Structure formats: structure tokens, C-alpha cells
Amino acid sequence: MFVENVTRVGRAIQRVEEILLSAAILTIAGLTILNVICRSMLGFSLAFTEEVSQFCIIFVCFVGLSYASSKGRHIRMTAIYDQLPTKTRKVFMVVITASTSAIMLVMAWYALRYVAAVHDLGGIYPALRVPFYAVYAIAPVGLLLAGIQYGLAAVRNLTSEGVYISFERRDEYEQPVSQEV
């Protein structure tokens, strides 16, 4: 029951993240193209495009962190790990995911403190008049979600057979695709 509920909620969150990440990437691309067209053909630049693109890059960075960890698509260095027996790999994976979760949660706390400090300073972006803290607020949210994802992976490894790199994804190698020549 726990696994099914977490999986259902996790997939809903992943879907929202996919939509938001796609929209942010498309916004960056669209604004960049639009600004190039305006600058080269019409002789003026759109002042807000740089700020909106910066907002989107910050968003993609921190929401993408959560999304990548939920899909088990994070960078892994496994030369030694791959040579270990399954039981030892499982212990390593519990330690790795639990410690990464703790680090992400601590970073979320510090990011929240940073956002509060930026709020107290009261700076705003000049073109759109958006407060800095409103844009930076995504950092603690993304770090918190990533910490939860890694924590769920640790729980999954402790409660299930096999080794999992995320709550849903097993640690296994993809089979190479054989192609006819």
C-alpha cells in the first residue's frame, strides 16, 4: 500500500515537473529567438528577456535536480561499486541515498535562510520589478524535493528486494540494442 501511494504521488509530481521544465526550456528558447529577431531586424532589444531567461534557468536547475533524482538520472561514478556483490551494493546504496538526502535537506535549510536574507535586503530585478527572493525561493523547494526523493530511495532499498537508485528505478544495466549491419 505504501509503495503504491508513494508511486502514485511521485508520478503526479513528476508529471507536473515535466510540464514545468518543458515550459521553462521552451520559454528560454522562444525568448532568445525573439530577442535576436528584434535586435537584428527591428533594431531594439527586449529588456525583460534576460531576466525571464535567468528565472527559467534557476527554475530548471532546481526543479531539474528533483526530477533527475526521482528518475534515477543523476550522475553516478560506479567503477568500484559495479564490481561489488549485490548485498554490498545495496548497503552502499542505502548509505549513499540516505546521506545524499541529508545533504539535500541541509542545503534546503541553508537555501531557505539565504532566501530570507535576500528578502530582508529587498532587491528587485530592474525590468520586471520582481523581487529577488521570489525567484530564489525555488532553490529550497527543489532541494527539499530532491532530499525527499533520495530519502524515499533509501527507504525503498531498506524495505524491498534488489537495489534501487530511486524509489521506482532499479539499479540495473540497460541491455544494448543490437543492430544489423
Rosetta constraint file for C-alpha pairs under 8 A:
AtomPair CA 1 CA 5 HARMONIC 6.20 0.50
AtomPair CA 2 CA 6 HARMONIC 6.09 0.50
AtomPair CA 3 CA 7 HARMONIC 5.91 0.50
AtomPair CA 4 CA 8 HARMONIC 6.08 0.50
AtomPair CA 5 CA 9 HARMONIC 6.20 0.50
AtomPair CA 6 CA 10 HARMONIC 5.79 0.50
AtomPair CA 7 CA 11 HARMONIC 6.02 0.50
AtomPair CA 7 CA 167 HARMONIC 7.86 0.50
AtomPair CA 7 CA 168 HARMONIC 7.25 0.50
AtomPair CA 8 CA 12 HARMONIC 6.35 0.50
AtomPair CA 9 CA 13 HARMONIC 6.24 0.50
AtomPair CA 10 CA 14 HARMONIC 6.04 0.50
AtomPair CA 10 CA 70 HARMONIC 7.83 0.50
AtomPair CA 11 CA 15 HARMONIC 6.08 0.50
AtomPair CA 12 CA 16 HARMONIC 6.40 0.50
AtomPair CA 13 CA 17 HARMONIC 6.12 0.50
AtomPair CA 14 CA 18 HARMONIC 6.00 0.50
AtomPair CA 14 CA 67 HARMONIC 6.40 0.50
AtomPair CA 14 CA 70 HARMONIC 7.59 0.50
AtomPair CA 15 CA 19 HARMONIC 6.29 0.50
AtomPair CA 16 CA 20 HARMONIC 6.14 0.50
AtomPair CA 17 CA 21 HARMONIC 5.82 0.50
AtomPair CA 17 CA 63 HARMONIC 6.83 0.50
AtomPair CA 17 CA 64 HARMONIC 7.80 0.50
AtomPair CA 17 CA 67 HARMONIC 6.60 0.50
AtomPair CA 18 CA 22 HARMONIC 5.97 0.50
AtomPair CA 18 CA 67 HARMONIC 7.78 0.50
AtomPair CA 19 CA 23 HARMONIC 6.11 0.50
AtomPair CA 20 CA 24 HARMONIC 6.11 0.50
AtomPair CA 21 CA 25 HARMONIC 6.20 0.50
AtomPair CA 21 CA 59 HARMONIC 7.79 0.50
AtomPair CA 21 CA 60 HARMONIC 5.88 0.50
AtomPair CA 21 CA 63 HARMONIC 7.32 0.50
AtomPair CA 21 CA 64 HARMONIC 7.09 0.50
AtomPair CA 22 CA 26 HARMONIC 6.09 0.50
AtomPair CA 23 CA 27 HARMONIC 5.94 0.50
AtomPair CA 24 CA 28 HARMONIC 6.23 0.50
AtomPair CA 24 CA 56 HARMONIC 5.28 0.50
AtomPair CA 24 CA 57 HARMONIC 7.67 0.50
AtomPair CA 24 CA 59 HARMONIC 7.53 0.50
AtomPair CA 24 CA 60 HARMONIC 6.81 0.50
AtomPair CA 25 CA 29 HARMONIC 6.29 0.50
AtomPair CA 25 CA 56 HARMONIC 7.24 0.50
AtomPair CA 25 CA 60 HARMONIC 7.56 0.50
AtomPair CA 26 CA 30 HARMONIC 5.89 0.50
AtomPair CA 27 CA 31 HARMONIC 5.90 0.50
AtomPair CA 27 CA 53 HARMONIC 7.43 0.50
AtomPair CA 27 CA 56 HARMONIC 7.58 0.50
AtomPair CA 28 CA 32 HARMONIC 6.06 0.50
AtomPair CA 28 CA 52 HARMONIC 7.72 0.50
AtomPair CA 28 CA 53 HARMONIC 5.20 0.50
AtomPair CA 28 CA 56 HARMONIC 6.75 0.50
AtomPair CA 28 CA 57 HARMONIC 7.91 0.50
AtomPair CA 29 CA 33 HARMONIC 6.20 0.50
AtomPair CA 30 CA 34 HARMONIC 6.02 0.50
AtomPair CA 31 CA 35 HARMONIC 5.93 0.50
AtomPair CA 31 CA 49 HARMONIC 5.88 0.50
AtomPair CA 31 CA 53 HARMONIC 7.39 0.50
AtomPair CA 32 CA 36 HARMONIC 6.20 0.50
AtomPair CA 32 CA 49 HARMONIC 7.18 0.50
AtomPair CA 33 CA 37 HARMONIC 6.23 0.50
AtomPair CA 34 CA 38 HARMONIC 6.14 0.50
AtomPair CA 35 CA 39 HARMONIC 5.95 0.50
AtomPair CA 35 CA 45 HARMONIC 5.92 0.50
AtomPair CA 35 CA 46 HARMONIC 5.96 0.50
AtomPair CA 35 CA 49 HARMONIC 7.02 0.50
AtomPair CA 36 CA 40 HARMONIC 5.94 0.50
AtomPair CA 36 CA 45 HARMONIC 7.78 0.50
AtomPair CA 37 CA 41 HARMONIC 5.57 0.50
AtomPair CA 37 CA 42 HARMONIC 7.16 0.50
AtomPair CA 38 CA 42 HARMONIC 4.86 0.50
AtomPair CA 38 CA 43 HARMONIC 6.25 0.50
AtomPair CA 38 CA 44 HARMONIC 5.73 0.50
AtomPair CA 38 CA 45 HARMONIC 5.86 0.50
AtomPair CA 38 CA 46 HARMONIC 7.35 0.50
AtomPair CA 39 CA 43 HARMONIC 4.81 0.50
AtomPair CA 39 CA 44 HARMONIC 4.74 0.50
AtomPair CA 39 CA 45 HARMONIC 4.94 0.50
AtomPair CA 40 CA 44 HARMONIC 7.77 0.50
AtomPair CA 47 CA 51 HARMONIC 7.91 0.50
AtomPair CA 47 CA 127 HARMONIC 6.23 0.50
AtomPair CA 48 CA 52 HARMONIC 6.20 0.50
AtomPair CA 48 CA 127 HARMONIC 5.52 0.50
AtomPair CA 48 CA 128 HARMONIC 6.35 0.50
AtomPair CA 49 CA 53 HARMONIC 5.94 0.50
AtomPair CA 50 CA 54 HARMONIC 6.13 0.50
AtomPair CA 51 CA 55 HARMONIC 6.24 0.50
AtomPair CA 51 CA 125 HARMONIC 7.36 0.50
AtomPair CA 51 CA 127 HARMONIC 7.47 0.50
AtomPair CA 51 CA 128 HARMONIC 7.60 0.50
AtomPair CA 52 CA 56 HARMONIC 6.19 0.50
AtomPair CA 53 CA 57 HARMONIC 6.14 0.50
AtomPair CA 54 CA 58 HARMONIC 6.26 0.50
AtomPair CA 55 CA 59 HARMONIC 6.18 0.50
AtomPair CA 55 CA 135 HARMONIC 6.16 0.50
AtomPair CA 56 CA 60 HARMONIC 6.00 0.50
AtomPair CA 57 CA 61 HARMONIC 6.06 0.50
AtomPair CA 58 CA 62 HARMONIC 6.44 0.50
AtomPair CA 58 CA 135 HARMONIC 7.75 0.50
AtomPair CA 58 CA 136 HARMONIC 7.55 0.50
AtomPair CA 58 CA 138 HARMONIC 7.67 0.50
AtomPair CA 58 CA 139 HARMONIC 7.71 0.50
AtomPair CA 59 CA 63 HARMONIC 5.81 0.50
AtomPair CA 59 CA 64 HARMONIC 7.71 0.50
AtomPair CA 59 CA 138 HARMONIC 6.36 0.50
AtomPair CA 59 CA 139 HARMONIC 7.75 0.50
AtomPair CA 60 CA 64 HARMONIC 5.17 0.50
AtomPair CA 61 CA 65 HARMONIC 6.20 0.50
AtomPair CA 62 CA 66 HARMONIC 6.72 0.50
AtomPair CA 62 CA 138 HARMONIC 6.77 0.50
AtomPair CA 62 CA 139 HARMONIC 5.60 0.50
AtomPair CA 62 CA 141 HARMONIC 7.79 0.50
AtomPair CA 62 CA 142 HARMONIC 4.63 0.50
AtomPair CA 62 CA 143 HARMONIC 6.64 0.50
AtomPair CA 63 CA 67 HARMONIC 6.24 0.50
AtomPair CA 63 CA 138 HARMONIC 7.66 0.50
AtomPair CA 63 CA 141 HARMONIC 7.95 0.50
AtomPair CA 63 CA 142 HARMONIC 4.94 0.50
AtomPair CA 64 CA 68 HARMONIC 5.87 0.50
AtomPair CA 64 CA 142 HARMONIC 7.82 0.50
AtomPair CA 65 CA 69 HARMONIC 6.21 0.50
AtomPair CA 65 CA 142 HARMONIC 6.66 0.50
AtomPair CA 65 CA 143 HARMONIC 7.40 0.50
AtomPair CA 65 CA 146 HARMONIC 6.33 0.50
AtomPair CA 66 CA 70 HARMONIC 6.21 0.50
AtomPair CA 66 CA 142 HARMONIC 5.72 0.50
AtomPair CA 66 CA 143 HARMONIC 6.95 0.50
AtomPair CA 66 CA 145 HARMONIC 5.52 0.50
AtomPair CA 66 CA 146 HARMONIC 4.18 0.50
AtomPair CA 66 CA 147 HARMONIC 7.99 0.50
AtomPair CA 66 CA 149 HARMONIC 7.12 0.50
AtomPair CA 67 CA 71 HARMONIC 6.34 0.50
AtomPair CA 67 CA 146 HARMONIC 7.63 0.50
AtomPair CA 68 CA 72 HARMONIC 6.00 0.50
AtomPair CA 68 CA 73 HARMONIC 4.89 0.50
AtomPair CA 68 CA 74 HARMONIC 5.67 0.50
AtomPair CA 69 CA 73 HARMONIC 6.13 0.50
AtomPair CA 69 CA 74 HARMONIC 5.94 0.50
AtomPair CA 69 CA 146 HARMONIC 6.14 0.50
AtomPair CA 69 CA 149 HARMONIC 6.25 0.50
AtomPair CA 69 CA 150 HARMONIC 6.80 0.50
AtomPair CA 69 CA 166 HARMONIC 6.68 0.50
AtomPair CA 70 CA 146 HARMONIC 7.47 0.50
AtomPair CA 70 CA 149 HARMONIC 5.58 0.50
AtomPair CA 70 CA 150 HARMONIC 7.70 0.50
AtomPair CA 70 CA 166 HARMONIC 5.79 0.50
AtomPair CA 70 CA 167 HARMONIC 6.98 0.50
AtomPair CA 70 CA 168 HARMONIC 7.80 0.50
AtomPair CA 71 CA 166 HARMONIC 6.34 0.50
AtomPair CA 71 CA 168 HARMONIC 7.45 0.50
AtomPair CA 71 CA 169 HARMONIC 6.77 0.50
AtomPair CA 72 CA 165 HARMONIC 5.45 0.50
AtomPair CA 72 CA 166 HARMONIC 4.99 0.50
AtomPair CA 72 CA 169 HARMONIC 6.31 0.50
AtomPair CA 78 CA 82 HARMONIC 5.57 0.50
AtomPair CA 79 CA 83 HARMONIC 7.06 0.50
AtomPair CA 80 CA 84 HARMONIC 6.94 0.50
AtomPair CA 81 CA 89 HARMONIC 6.41 0.50
AtomPair CA 82 CA 89 HARMONIC 7.72 0.50
AtomPair CA 84 CA 88 HARMONIC 6.16 0.50
AtomPair CA 84 CA 89 HARMONIC 5.99 0.50
AtomPair CA 85 CA 89 HARMONIC 6.20 0.50
AtomPair CA 86 CA 90 HARMONIC 6.11 0.50
AtomPair CA 86 CA 162 HARMONIC 7.85 0.50
AtomPair CA 86 CA 163 HARMONIC 7.58 0.50
AtomPair CA 87 CA 91 HARMONIC 6.42 0.50
AtomPair CA 88 CA 92 HARMONIC 6.18 0.50
AtomPair CA 89 CA 93 HARMONIC 5.99 0.50
AtomPair CA 89 CA 163 HARMONIC 7.27 0.50
AtomPair CA 90 CA 94 HARMONIC 6.22 0.50
AtomPair CA 90 CA 157 HARMONIC 6.83 0.50
AtomPair CA 90 CA 162 HARMONIC 7.35 0.50
AtomPair CA 90 CA 163 HARMONIC 5.31 0.50
AtomPair CA 91 CA 95 HARMONIC 6.31 0.50
AtomPair CA 92 CA 96 HARMONIC 5.94 0.50
AtomPair CA 93 CA 97 HARMONIC 5.88 0.50
AtomPair CA 93 CA 154 HARMONIC 7.30 0.50
AtomPair CA 93 CA 157 HARMONIC 7.42 0.50
AtomPair CA 93 CA 163 HARMONIC 7.21 0.50
AtomPair CA 93 CA 164 HARMONIC 7.53 0.50
AtomPair CA 93 CA 165 HARMONIC 7.20 0.50
AtomPair CA 94 CA 98 HARMONIC 5.85 0.50
AtomPair CA 94 CA 153 HARMONIC 7.78 0.50
AtomPair CA 94 CA 154 HARMONIC 4.92 0.50
AtomPair CA 94 CA 155 HARMONIC 7.88 0.50
AtomPair CA 94 CA 157 HARMONIC 6.13 0.50
AtomPair CA 94 CA 158 HARMONIC 7.01 0.50
AtomPair CA 95 CA 99 HARMONIC 5.90 0.50
AtomPair CA 95 CA 154 HARMONIC 7.64 0.50
AtomPair CA 96 CA 100 HARMONIC 5.95 0.50
AtomPair CA 97 CA 101 HARMONIC 5.95 0.50
AtomPair CA 97 CA 150 HARMONIC 5.12 0.50
AtomPair CA 97 CA 151 HARMONIC 6.39 0.50
AtomPair CA 97 CA 153 HARMONIC 6.29 0.50
AtomPair CA 97 CA 154 HARMONIC 5.26 0.50
AtomPair CA 97 CA 165 HARMONIC 7.87 0.50
AtomPair CA 98 CA 102 HARMONIC 6.27 0.50
AtomPair CA 98 CA 150 HARMONIC 6.54 0.50
AtomPair CA 98 CA 151 HARMONIC 5.65 0.50
AtomPair CA 98 CA 153 HARMONIC 7.95 0.50
AtomPair CA 98 CA 154 HARMONIC 5.44 0.50
AtomPair CA 99 CA 103 HARMONIC 6.17 0.50
AtomPair CA 100 CA 104 HARMONIC 6.09 0.50
AtomPair CA 100 CA 147 HARMONIC 7.11 0.50
AtomPair CA 100 CA 150 HARMONIC 6.51 0.50
AtomPair CA 101 CA 105 HARMONIC 6.16 0.50
AtomPair CA 101 CA 146 HARMONIC 7.23 0.50
AtomPair CA 101 CA 147 HARMONIC 4.17 0.50
AtomPair CA 101 CA 148 HARMONIC 6.57 0.50
AtomPair CA 101 CA 149 HARMONIC 7.48 0.50
AtomPair CA 101 CA 150 HARMONIC 4.86 0.50
AtomPair CA 101 CA 151 HARMONIC 5.18 0.50
AtomPair CA 102 CA 106 HARMONIC 6.16 0.50
AtomPair CA 102 CA 147 HARMONIC 6.65 0.50
AtomPair CA 102 CA 151 HARMONIC 7.92 0.50
AtomPair CA 103 CA 107 HARMONIC 6.06 0.50
AtomPair CA 103 CA 147 HARMONIC 7.48 0.50
AtomPair CA 104 CA 108 HARMONIC 6.05 0.50
AtomPair CA 104 CA 143 HARMONIC 5.46 0.50
AtomPair CA 104 CA 144 HARMONIC 6.52 0.50
AtomPair CA 104 CA 146 HARMONIC 6.54 0.50
AtomPair CA 104 CA 147 HARMONIC 4.73 0.50
AtomPair CA 105 CA 109 HARMONIC 6.32 0.50
AtomPair CA 105 CA 143 HARMONIC 6.57 0.50
AtomPair CA 105 CA 144 HARMONIC 5.58 0.50
AtomPair CA 105 CA 147 HARMONIC 5.28 0.50
AtomPair CA 105 CA 148 HARMONIC 7.96 0.50
AtomPair CA 106 CA 110 HARMONIC 6.37 0.50
AtomPair CA 107 CA 111 HARMONIC 5.94 0.50
AtomPair CA 107 CA 140 HARMONIC 7.51 0.50
AtomPair CA 107 CA 143 HARMONIC 6.72 0.50
AtomPair CA 108 CA 112 HARMONIC 6.04 0.50
AtomPair CA 108 CA 139 HARMONIC 7.20 0.50
AtomPair CA 108 CA 140 HARMONIC 4.32 0.50
AtomPair CA 108 CA 141 HARMONIC 7.10 0.50
AtomPair CA 108 CA 142 HARMONIC 7.87 0.50
AtomPair CA 108 CA 143 HARMONIC 5.02 0.50
AtomPair CA 108 CA 144 HARMONIC 5.46 0.50
AtomPair CA 109 CA 113 HARMONIC 6.31 0.50
AtomPair CA 109 CA 140 HARMONIC 6.87 0.50
AtomPair CA 110 CA 114 HARMONIC 6.12 0.50
AtomPair CA 110 CA 140 HARMONIC 7.93 0.50
AtomPair CA 111 CA 115 HARMONIC 6.14 0.50
AtomPair CA 111 CA 139 HARMONIC 6.32 0.50
AtomPair CA 111 CA 140 HARMONIC 5.14 0.50
AtomPair CA 112 CA 116 HARMONIC 6.23 0.50
AtomPair CA 112 CA 137 HARMONIC 7.28 0.50
AtomPair CA 112 CA 139 HARMONIC 7.80 0.50
AtomPair CA 112 CA 140 HARMONIC 5.42 0.50
AtomPair CA 113 CA 117 HARMONIC 6.26 0.50
AtomPair CA 114 CA 118 HARMONIC 6.17 0.50
AtomPair CA 115 CA 119 HARMONIC 6.05 0.50
AtomPair CA 115 CA 133 HARMONIC 5.37 0.50
AtomPair CA 115 CA 136 HARMONIC 6.20 0.50
AtomPair CA 115 CA 137 HARMONIC 6.03 0.50
AtomPair CA 116 CA 120 HARMONIC 6.26 0.50
AtomPair CA 116 CA 133 HARMONIC 7.33 0.50
AtomPair CA 117 CA 121 HARMONIC 6.36 0.50
AtomPair CA 118 CA 122 HARMONIC 6.45 0.50
AtomPair CA 118 CA 123 HARMONIC 7.21 0.50
AtomPair CA 118 CA 132 HARMONIC 6.82 0.50
AtomPair CA 118 CA 133 HARMONIC 5.56 0.50
AtomPair CA 119 CA 123 HARMONIC 7.48 0.50
AtomPair CA 119 CA 131 HARMONIC 7.78 0.50
AtomPair CA 119 CA 132 HARMONIC 7.31 0.50
AtomPair CA 119 CA 133 HARMONIC 5.19 0.50
AtomPair CA 122 CA 131 HARMONIC 6.94 0.50
AtomPair CA 122 CA 132 HARMONIC 7.55 0.50
AtomPair CA 122 CA 133 HARMONIC 7.99 0.50
AtomPair CA 123 CA 131 HARMONIC 5.90 0.50
AtomPair CA 123 CA 132 HARMONIC 5.76 0.50
AtomPair CA 123 CA 133 HARMONIC 7.96 0.50
AtomPair CA 124 CA 129 HARMONIC 5.54 0.50
AtomPair CA 124 CA 130 HARMONIC 5.36 0.50
AtomPair CA 124 CA 131 HARMONIC 4.09 0.50
AtomPair CA 124 CA 132 HARMONIC 5.25 0.50
AtomPair CA 125 CA 129 HARMONIC 5.05 0.50
AtomPair CA 125 CA 130 HARMONIC 5.36 0.50
AtomPair CA 125 CA 131 HARMONIC 6.23 0.50
AtomPair CA 125 CA 132 HARMONIC 6.50 0.50
AtomPair CA 126 CA 130 HARMONIC 7.77 0.50
AtomPair CA 130 CA 134 HARMONIC 7.11 0.50
AtomPair CA 130 CA 135 HARMONIC 7.83 0.50
AtomPair CA 131 CA 135 HARMONIC 7.15 0.50
AtomPair CA 132 CA 136 HARMONIC 6.31 0.50
AtomPair CA 133 CA 137 HARMONIC 5.82 0.50
AtomPair CA 134 CA 138 HARMONIC 7.86 0.50
AtomPair CA 137 CA 141 HARMONIC 6.97 0.50
AtomPair CA 138 CA 142 HARMONIC 6.04 0.50
AtomPair CA 139 CA 143 HARMONIC 6.13 0.50
AtomPair CA 140 CA 144 HARMONIC 5.87 0.50
AtomPair CA 141 CA 145 HARMONIC 6.17 0.50
AtomPair CA 142 CA 146 HARMONIC 6.12 0.50
AtomPair CA 143 CA 147 HARMONIC 6.05 0.50
AtomPair CA 144 CA 148 HARMONIC 6.22 0.50
AtomPair CA 145 CA 149 HARMONIC 6.19 0.50
AtomPair CA 146 CA 150 HARMONIC 6.23 0.50
AtomPair CA 147 CA 151 HARMONIC 6.04 0.50
AtomPair CA 148 CA 152 HARMONIC 6.08 0.50
AtomPair CA 149 CA 153 HARMONIC 6.30 0.50
AtomPair CA 149 CA 166 HARMONIC 7.05 0.50
AtomPair CA 149 CA 167 HARMONIC 7.14 0.50
AtomPair CA 150 CA 154 HARMONIC 6.33 0.50
AtomPair CA 150 CA 166 HARMONIC 6.73 0.50
AtomPair CA 150 CA 167 HARMONIC 7.89 0.50
AtomPair CA 151 CA 155 HARMONIC 6.29 0.50
AtomPair CA 152 CA 156 HARMONIC 6.02 0.50
AtomPair CA 152 CA 166 HARMONIC 7.31 0.50
AtomPair CA 152 CA 167 HARMONIC 5.62 0.50
AtomPair CA 153 CA 157 HARMONIC 6.20 0.50
AtomPair CA 153 CA 164 HARMONIC 6.50 0.50
AtomPair CA 153 CA 165 HARMONIC 6.36 0.50
AtomPair CA 153 CA 166 HARMONIC 4.57 0.50
AtomPair CA 153 CA 167 HARMONIC 4.37 0.50
AtomPair CA 153 CA 168 HARMONIC 7.94 0.50
AtomPair CA 154 CA 158 HARMONIC 6.26 0.50
AtomPair CA 154 CA 167 HARMONIC 7.92 0.50
AtomPair CA 155 CA 159 HARMONIC 6.14 0.50
AtomPair CA 156 CA 160 HARMONIC 5.67 0.50
AtomPair CA 156 CA 164 HARMONIC 6.96 0.50
AtomPair CA 156 CA 166 HARMONIC 7.98 0.50
AtomPair CA 156 CA 167 HARMONIC 5.80 0.50
AtomPair CA 157 CA 161 HARMONIC 7.27 0.50
AtomPair CA 157 CA 162 HARMONIC 7.20 0.50
AtomPair CA 157 CA 163 HARMONIC 5.95 0.50
AtomPair CA 157 CA 164 HARMONIC 5.89 0.50
AtomPair CA 162 CA 170 HARMONIC 7.17 0.50
AtomPair CA 162 CA 171 HARMONIC 7.94 0.50
AtomPair CA 163 CA 170 HARMONIC 5.79 0.50
AtomPair CA 163 CA 171 HARMONIC 5.46 0.50
AtomPair CA 164 CA 168 HARMONIC 7.18 0.50
AtomPair CA 164 CA 169 HARMONIC 5.64 0.50
AtomPair CA 164 CA 170 HARMONIC 4.10 0.50
AtomPair CA 164 CA 171 HARMONIC 5.06 0.50
AtomPair CA 165 CA 169 HARMONIC 5.86 0.50
AtomPair CA 165 CA 170 HARMONIC 5.86 0.50
AtomPair CA 165 CA 171 HARMONIC 5.47 0.50
AtomPair CA 166 CA 170 HARMONIC 7.13 0.50
